[in-house]
Amino acid sequence: MSKNLSFIQPLLKPWQTLTALMVVGVIVLGSGADKSIYRNLFSIQPAYAQRITPSDVWQLVYQQLPDLPRENNYISKENGKVAENNTLVSRLITYHIYTKGRAPIYRLDWKLTLADYLGANEIMYDTTYPGHETLRENPIEGDRKAITRLTRSQRNALVQVLVNIFNPSSQNTPPPSPNTTPSPNTSSTPQPPQRGGAELLK
């Protein structure tokens, strides 16, 4: 009987139970189960790239907004020529999707990206900005100045065009009327009629 108790007693020690759980965790993580989770998480974003590429989008944007600055006078490191296809919008799209990992189908995400350029959101780094490796001069400062010079309506138009291109179904949804305001009373309880309405119309 004493032999049986001496065999069972070590199994009851908390630190041994904890160690066993840690070993099982390491085995599970090493088995590749976590890799499939990471693949599922990070495979969402490339789905957008399969549907439409940034090189296609920037051209469509300039077709619809021809007055947007192109900022495409930078010299290519590879051939020493002007990289005309390396535009402000192409870099903005690359920054948005690939550098920041933001979804291209939501207005709010594009507004966050523009806020980065305006210095009102996240810090932008020279070493990760699109074009820093392919152009002789890093275009980050020029691009930030170009976005800053845009009016609010120009920025809103840019956001709307980008969302429409990446998410064509959004064009079927009419934007809310600026004169429409939500009713402050969401209760289903009937409210007594307000008096003095005729006076307010005078």
Solvent accessible surface area in square Angstrom, and as a share of the most:
residue,aa,sasa,rsa
1,M,176,0.79
2,S,85,0.55
3,K,169,0.72
4,N,92,0.47
5,L,103,0.51
6,S,69,0.44
7,F,148,0.62
8,I,83,0.42
9,Q,117,0.52
10,P,50,0.31
11,L,120,0.60
12,L,133,0.66
13,K,87,0.37
14,P,109,0.69
15,W,156,0.55
16,Q,57,0.26
17,T,71,0.41
18,L,107,0.53
19,T,66,0.38
20,A,54,0.42
21,L,116,0.58
22,M,123,0.55
23,V,79,0.45
24,V,85,0.49
25,G,30,0.28
26,V,104,0.60
27,I,112,0.57
28,V,76,0.44
29,L,110,0.55
30,G,64,0.62
31,S,83,0.53
32,G,20,0.19
33,A,48,0.37
34,D,32,0.17
35,K,120,0.51
36,S,42,0.27
37,I,99,0.50
38,Y,121,0.46
39,R,152,0.55
40,N,103,0.53
41,L,106,0.53
42,F,147,0.61
43,S,64,0.41
44,I,108,0.55
45,Q,37,0.16
46,P,61,0.38
47,A,53,0.41
48,Y,29,0.11
49,A,28,0.22
50,Q,155,0.69
51,R,147,0.54
52,I,33,0.17
53,T,57,0.33
54,P,23,0.14
55,S,62,0.40
56,D,69,0.36
57,V,0,0.00
58,W,20,0.07
59,Q,86,0.38
60,L,63,0.31
61,V,0,0.00
62,Y,5,0.02
63,Q,131,0.58
64,Q,99,0.44
65,L,36,0.18
66,P,97,0.61
67,D,125,0.65
68,L,11,0.06
69,P,37,0.23
70,R,103,0.38
71,E,44,0.20
72,N,26,0.13
73,N,120,0.62
74,Y,28,0.11
75,I,54,0.28
76,S,16,0.10
77,K,103,0.44
78,E,165,0.74
79,N,92,0.47
80,G,31,0.30
81,K,138,0.58
82,V,72,0.41
83,A,22,0.17
84,E,114,0.51
85,N,111,0.57
86,N,33,0.17
87,T,0,0.00
88,L,3,0.01
89,V,1,0.01
90,S,16,0.10
91,R,4,0.02
92,L,1,0.00
93,I,0,0.00
94,T,45,0.26
95,Y,5,0.02
96,H,0,0.00
97,I,5,0.03
98,Y,116,0.44
99,T,51,0.30
100,K,63,0.27
101,G,46,0.44
102,R,25,0.09
103,A,19,0.15
104,P,0,0.00
105,I,30,0.15
106,Y,122,0.46
107,R,89,0.32
108,L,121,0.60
109,D,29,0.15
110,W,1,0.00
111,K,84,0.35
112,L,65,0.32
113,T,0,0.00
114,L,9,0.04
115,A,21,0.16
116,D,1,0.00
117,Y,2,0.01
118,L,68,0.34
119,G,54,0.52
120,A,82,0.63
121,N,62,0.32
122,E,82,0.37
123,I,123,0.62
124,M,15,0.07
125,Y,130,0.50
126,D,78,0.40
127,T,102,0.59
128,T,74,0.43
129,Y,2,0.01
130,P,19,0.12
131,G,12,0.12
132,H,53,0.24
133,E,125,0.56
134,T,80,0.47
135,L,2,0.01
136,R,159,0.58
137,E,111,0.50
138,N,46,0.23
139,P,0,0.00
140,I,5,0.02
141,E,99,0.44
142,G,21,0.20
143,D,0,0.00
144,R,61,0.22
145,K,122,0.52
146,A,0,0.00
147,I,0,0.00
148,T,83,0.48
149,R,160,0.58
150,L,12,0.06
151,T,75,0.44
152,R,182,0.66
153,S,78,0.50
154,Q,67,0.30
155,R,47,0.17
156,N,59,0.30
157,A,38,0.29
158,L,2,0.01
159,V,1,0.01
160,Q,64,0.29
161,V,15,0.08
162,L,1,0.01
163,V,6,0.04
164,N,28,0.14
165,I,20,0.10
166,F,2,0.01
167,N,40,0.20
168,P,83,0.52
169,S,68,0.44
170,S,25,0.16
171,Q,109,0.49
172,N,127,0.65
173,T,94,0.55
174,P,106,0.67
175,P,115,0.73
176,P,124,0.78
177,S,56,0.36
178,P,129,0.81
179,N,138,0.71
180,T,97,0.56
181,T,108,0.63
182,P,122,0.77
183,S,74,0.48
184,P,138,0.87
185,N,70,0.36
186,T,132,0.77
187,S,62,0.40
188,S,117,0.76
189,T,85,0.49
190,P,121,0.76
191,Q,105,0.47
192,P,105,0.66
193,P,121,0.76
194,Q,172,0.76
195,R,231,0.84
196,G,40,0.38
197,G,38,0.36
198,A,73,0.56
199,E,112,0.50
200,L,148,0.74
201,L,159,0.79
202,K,189,0.80
